[in-house]
Amino acid sequence: MAVSKSQRRPASAKKPAIAGDKTSLAPASGASGATFKRKVKSLNLALQGGGSHGAFTWGVLDRILEDPYIEIEALSGTSAGALNAVVLAHGFMKDGKNGARAALRDFWRAVSEAAKISPIQRSMWDILVGNWNLDQSPGYLWMDMLNRFASPYELNPFDINPLRDLLNDHVDFELVRSCNKLKVLISATNVETGRVRIFDRTKLTSEMVMASACLPFMFQAVEIDGVPYWDGGYAGNPALFPFFNNCSSPDIVVVQINPIIRKGAPKTARDILNRVNEITFNNSLLKEFRAIDFVSRLIDDGLLNEDDYKRIYVHVISADEALLPLGASSKVNAEWAFLEHLFEIGRDTAEQWVAGCYDHLGKKSTVDTREMFHGEDGS
């Protein structure tokens, strides 16, 4: 993607948000033990939503925060991605990268502790066979049935949401709003217009984050300034466009939870609904990928001057092979063993991504957005 330089912020506003983003060099050791110079690079992270599968993103973030040669300039988050983003910012302001890693672990541990009293638990059979899905859970099946026949306004008239309390217990939003170390951008869907709304860190509140995570079949719409909002995944999962004019780094790394491709047609009602949600939640992301590819083509064909436009490099961290077998019901499974399992998958996936893609940061995309749409429109 490219943006006109005339549309960008003044030069003073485009300086890296983190001191380490500057082109300083740091020593590193290669496989042979030889020491060489490695440049500290900055990137922007786009964090998808996906319920407890957000623990995969936690693992990815933990590995990236651990890396001394990678700095995060900005975070764009939706739903669980929004929760991860604000918890990270909170911890970062308290104690830098180590504080961010500790805050994320504490938050997900608290999610697990809160879930222990939930009636939605795995069945004994699923525990015995090591199945993380909740398809046989009486509590999950009861909730799923109720959500099909009654709205959250009928089932939960007092709008009780334990996640809201947990978020307020673990995030000091005054601290997040004062965070000048990185940018935080949270997406929610305007119920009345269907358009995405981006909430900026400088005015961020817990209600805005809860709006981003508001699944309409489970929670009442969150009103902000008299406007109702639902989960940001419907309009931006996650939103990429805020990076274009607000960030100096050209690299966008999407931490993808929801698979874009799932082979075969789903046959059960639950699987059909799950796939519909996956397609809906990925639609906005695919549109932004298409826009990035379109402008990149114009630059490659010489129709846009690269001196006047900023090229955007796209990267994706995903683990489809590990996450595809997990059904929609597993997204409400918050057992600590499951969250740790997802965390380890996220760390391992990020480790492989860093090893294979670090050298390409600032130089080229490591995902072929053009191939994603090949043949879909005859192009």
C-alpha positions in Angstrom: 0.0 0.0 0.0 1.2 3.5 -0.5 0.0 6.9 0.7 0.7 10.3 -0.7 3.5 12.2 1.1 1.2 15.2 1.0 -1.2 13.3 3.2 1.4 12.3 5.8 2.1 14.0 9.1 4.8 16.6 9.3 8.4 15.3 9.5 8.5 16.0 13.2 5.5 13.7 13.7 6.9 10.9 11.8 9.8 10.2 14.1 9.8 6.7 15.6 7.7 6.4 18.7 10.3 4.4 20.5 14.0 5.3 20.9 15.0 1.8 19.9 13.3 2.3 16.5 16.2 4.5 15.4 18.8 2.9 13.1 21.1 2.0 15.9 23.1 -1.2 15.7 23.3 -4.0 18.3 25.5 -7.0 18.5 24.1 -10.5 18.0 25.6 -14.0 17.7 25.1 -16.2 14.7 24.9 -20.0 14.7 28.7 -20.3 14.5 29.1 -18.1 17.5 30.5 -15.2 15.4 29.4 -11.8 16.4 27.8 -9.5 13.9 25.8 -6.3 13.8 22.0 -6.4 13.7 19.8 -3.3 13.3 16.9 -2.7 15.6 13.8 -2.5 13.5 10.3 -1.3 14.3 7.0 -2.7 13.1 3.2 -2.3 13.6 1.2 -5.1 14.9 -2.4 -5.8 13.9 -4.1 -8.2 16.4 -7.2 -10.1 15.4 -10.0 -11.1 17.8 -11.0 -14.6 18.5 -12.1 -15.2 22.2 -9.7 -17.3 24.2 -7.7 -17.9 21.0 -6.3 -14.5 21.8 -3.9 -16.5 24.0 -2.1 -17.5 20.8 -1.6 -13.7 20.2 -0.3 -13.5 23.8 2.4 -16.0 22.9 3.3 -14.1 19.7 3.6 -10.9 21.6 5.7 -12.5 24.4 8.3 -13.6 21.8 8.3 -10.3 20.0 8.7 -8.4 23.2 11.6 -10.6 24.2 13.5 -9.8 21.0 16.0 -6.9 21.6 16.1 -6.1 17.8 12.4 -5.6 17.3 10.4 -2.6 18.6 6.7 -2.1 18.4 5.6 1.3 17.1 1.9 0.8 17.1 -0.8 -1.8 17.9 -4.2 -2.1 16.2 -6.5 -4.5 18.0 -10.0 -5.9 17.8 -11.9 -7.8 20.5 -9.3 -10.2 22.1 -6.7 -8.3 20.1 -7.9 -5.1 21.7 -7.6 -6.6 25.2 -4.0 -7.8 24.4 -3.1 -4.3 23.1 -4.2 -2.3 26.2 -2.8 -4.8 28.6 0.5 -4.7 26.8 0.5 -0.9 26.8 -0.3 -0.8 30.5 2.6 -3.2 31.4 4.9 -1.4 29.0 4.4 1.9 30.8 5.1 0.3 34.2 8.3 -1.6 33.3 9.0 -1.6 29.6 9.0 -4.9 27.6 9.4 -7.0 30.8 6.4 -5.2 32.3 4.4 -5.8 29.2 5.2 -9.5 29.2 4.3 -9.8 32.9 1.1 -7.9 32.5 -0.1 -10.1 29.7 0.6 -13.3 31.6 -1.2 -11.9 34.7 -4.2 -10.9 32.6 -4.6 -14.3 30.9 -4.1 -16.1 34.2 -6.9 -14.0 35.7 -9.1 -14.8 32.8 -8.5 -18.5 33.5 -9.2 -18.1 37.3 -12.5 -16.3 36.6 -13.6 -19.1 34.2 -13.3 -21.7 36.9 -16.7 -20.8 38.3 -18.3 -20.7 34.9 -20.9 -23.5 34.1 -19.3 -23.7 30.6 -16.6 -26.4 31.1 -15.3 -29.3 29.1 -17.1 -32.7 29.5 -15.3 -35.5 31.3 -15.0 -37.4 28.0 -13.3 -34.4 26.3 -10.9 -34.1 29.2 -10.0 -37.7 29.0 -9.4 -37.7 25.2 -7.7 -34.3 25.2 -10.3 -32.5 23.2 -10.2 -28.7 23.8 -13.6 -28.0 22.2 -16.8 -27.6 24.2 -19.2 -29.2 21.8 -20.2 -31.8 24.4 -20.3 -29.4 27.3 -23.9 -29.2 28.8 -23.2 -25.6 29.9 -22.0 -24.5 26.4 -24.9 -26.3 24.6 -27.4 -24.6 27.0 -25.9 -21.2 26.4 -25.7 -21.8 22.6 -29.4 -22.7 22.5 -30.5 -19.7 24.6 -28.5 -17.3 22.4 -30.5 -18.5 19.4 -33.9 -17.8 21.0 -33.3 -14.8 23.3 -31.2 -11.6 23.1 -28.7 -10.5 25.8 -31.2 -7.8 26.7 -33.6 -10.5 27.8 -31.1 -12.9 29.2 -28.9 -10.4 30.9 -31.0 -7.2 31.6 -28.5 -5.8 34.1 -25.7 -6.2 31.5 -23.4 -8.1 33.9 -20.1 -8.7 32.3 -17.2 -10.2 34.4 -14.7 -9.4 31.6 -15.3 -5.7 32.2 -14.5 -5.9 35.8 -11.4 -8.1 35.1 -10.2 -5.5 32.5 -10.6 -2.6 35.0 -8.7 -4.6 37.6 -5.7 -5.2 35.4 -5.5 -2.1 33.3 -4.9 1.5 34.4 -6.4 3.4 31.5 -5.0 6.7 32.7 -1.6 5.0 32.4 -2.5 3.7 28.9 -3.7 7.1 27.8 -0.4 8.6 28.8 1.6 6.0 27.0 3.9 7.9 24.6 6.0 4.8 23.9 3.7 3.3 21.4 0.4 4.0 19.6 -2.7 2.0 20.5 -5.7 1.8 18.1 -8.9 0.0 19.0 -11.6 -1.0 16.5 -15.3 -1.3 17.1 -18.4 -1.5 14.8 -20.9 1.3 14.8 -24.3 -0.6 15.1 -26.2 2.2 13.4 -23.9 2.7 10.4 -22.1 -0.6 10.2 -18.8 1.3 9.9 -15.6 0.8 11.8 -14.8 3.3 14.6 -11.1 3.7 15.6 -10.6 4.7 19.2 -7.2 6.3 19.8 -5.0 5.7 22.9 -5.2 9.3 23.9 -8.9 9.1 24.8 -9.2 5.4 25.4 -11.5 4.0 28.1 -12.4 0.5 29.3 -15.9 1.0 27.7 -14.2 1.5 24.3 -12.3 -1.8 24.7 -15.5 -3.6 25.8 -17.2 -2.2 22.7 -14.5 -3.8 20.6 -15.2 -7.1 22.2 -19.0 -6.9 22.3 -20.4 -10.0 20.6 -24.0 -9.1 19.9 -25.5 -12.5 20.7 -23.8 -12.5 24.1 -23.7 -8.9 25.3 -25.7 -5.7 25.1 -24.3 -3.1 22.7 -21.9 -0.8 24.4 -22.9 2.9 24.1 -20.3 5.6 23.8 -21.5 9.1 23.5 -25.0 7.8 22.8 -23.9 5.6 19.9 -24.2 1.7 20.2 -21.2 -0.4 19.3 -20.6 -4.1 18.6 -17.5 -6.2 18.2 -14.9 -4.6 15.9 -14.5 -7.8 13.9 -17.5 -7.0 11.8 -15.9 -3.9 10.3 -12.2 -4.2 11.0 -10.5 -7.4 12.2 -8.1 -5.8 12.7 -8.1 -2.3 11.0 -4.9 -1.7 9.0 -5.6 1.8 7.5 -4.8 3.7 10.7 -1.2 2.7 10.3 -0.8 4.2 6.8 -0.6 7.9 7.8 0.1 7.7 11.5 3.2 5.5 11.7 6.7 5.8 10.3 7.3 2.0 10.1 6.3 0.6 6.7 5.9 -2.9 8.1 2.5 -4.3 9.2 2.4 -7.7 10.9 -1.0 -9.2 11.2 -1.4 -11.8 14.0 -4.1 -13.9 12.4 -6.3 -16.1 14.5 -9.3 -16.7 12.2 -8.3 -18.9 9.2 -9.0 -17.4 5.8 -9.1 -20.7 4.0 -11.0 -23.8 5.4 -11.3 -26.6 3.0 -14.7 -28.3 2.3 -18.2 -27.2 3.1 -19.4 -27.3 6.7 -22.3 -29.7 7.3 -23.6 -29.1 10.9 -25.5 -26.0 11.9 -22.7 -25.1 14.4 -19.9 -25.5 11.8 -21.9 -23.5 9.2 -22.4 -20.6 11.7 -18.7 -20.8 12.6 -17.6 -20.5 9.0 -20.0 -17.7 8.3 -18.5 -15.8 11.2 -14.9 -16.5 10.0 -15.8 -15.2 6.5 -17.5 -12.2 7.9 -14.7 -11.4 10.3 -12.0 -11.8 7.7 -13.8 -9.8 5.0 -12.6 -6.4 6.1 -9.0 -7.6 6.4 -9.1 -9.1 2.9 -10.4 -5.8 1.5 -7.4 -4.0 3.0 -5.0 -6.6 1.7 -6.5 -6.1 -1.7 -6.1 -2.3 -1.5 -2.5 -2.7 -0.4 -1.8 -5.0 -3.3 -3.6 -2.7 -5.8 -1.4 0.3 -4.9 1.7 -1.8 -4.8 0.9 -2.8 -8.4 0.6 0.8 -9.4 4.1 1.5 -7.9 5.6 -1.6 -9.6 4.1 -0.6 -12.9 5.5 2.9 -12.6 2.1 4.5 -12.4 2.8 5.9 -9.0 6.0 7.6 -8.0 7.6 5.8 -5.1 9.2 9.1 -4.0 5.8 10.5 -3.5 4.1 7.4 -1.9 4.9 5.3 1.1 5.1 1.6 0.3 3.6 -0.8 2.9 5.1 -4.2 3.6 2.7 -6.9 4.8 3.5 -9.9 7.0 1.3 -12.5 8.7 1.9 -14.6 11.7 -0.5 -17.5 11.8 -0.7 -21.2 12.7 -3.6 -22.6 10.7 -2.4 -26.2 11.0 -2.6 -25.9 14.8 -5.7 -23.7 15.1 -7.9 -25.2 12.3 -8.9 -28.3 14.3 -10.2 -26.1 17.1 -13.9 -25.4 16.8 -15.8 -22.3 17.6 -16.7 -23.6 21.0 -13.0 -23.7 22.0 -13.0 -19.9 21.8 -14.9 -19.8 25.2 -12.6 -22.4 26.8 -10.5 -20.5 29.2 -8.8 -23.4 31.1 -5.3 -22.5 32.0 -3.9 -25.6 30.4 -5.6 -24.6 27.1 -4.4 -21.0 27.3 -0.9 -22.1 28.0 -1.1 -24.5 25.0 -2.2 -21.6 22.7 0.5 -19.4 24.2 3.2 -22.0 23.4 1.9 -22.3 19.8 2.0 -18.5 19.5 5.6 -18.3 20.8 6.8 -21.1 18.6 5.1 -19.6 15.5 6.6 -16.2 16.3 10.0 -17.7 16.7 9.8 -19.3 13.3 8.5 -16.0 11.8 11.3 -13.9 13.3 13.9 -16.4 12.1 12.5 -16.4 8.5 11.3 -12.8 8.1 13.3 -10.4 10.3 15.8 -9.7 7.5 12.9 -8.7 5.2 11.5 -6.0 7.5 11.7 -2.7 5.9 12.5 -4.3 2.5 9.6 -6.3 1.3 6.4 -8.1 2.2 6.7 -11.7 3.3 3.1 -12.6 2.4 1.8 -12.6 -1.2 -1.4 -10.7 -0.9 -1.8 -10.9 -4.7 -2.0 -14.7 -4.6 -4.8 -14.5 -2.0 -7.1 -13.2 -4.6 -5.7 -15.0 -7.7 -8.6 -16.3 -9.8 -11.3 -14.8 -7.5 -12.0 -12.0 -9.9 -10.4 -13.2 -13.0 -7.2 -11.2 -12.4 
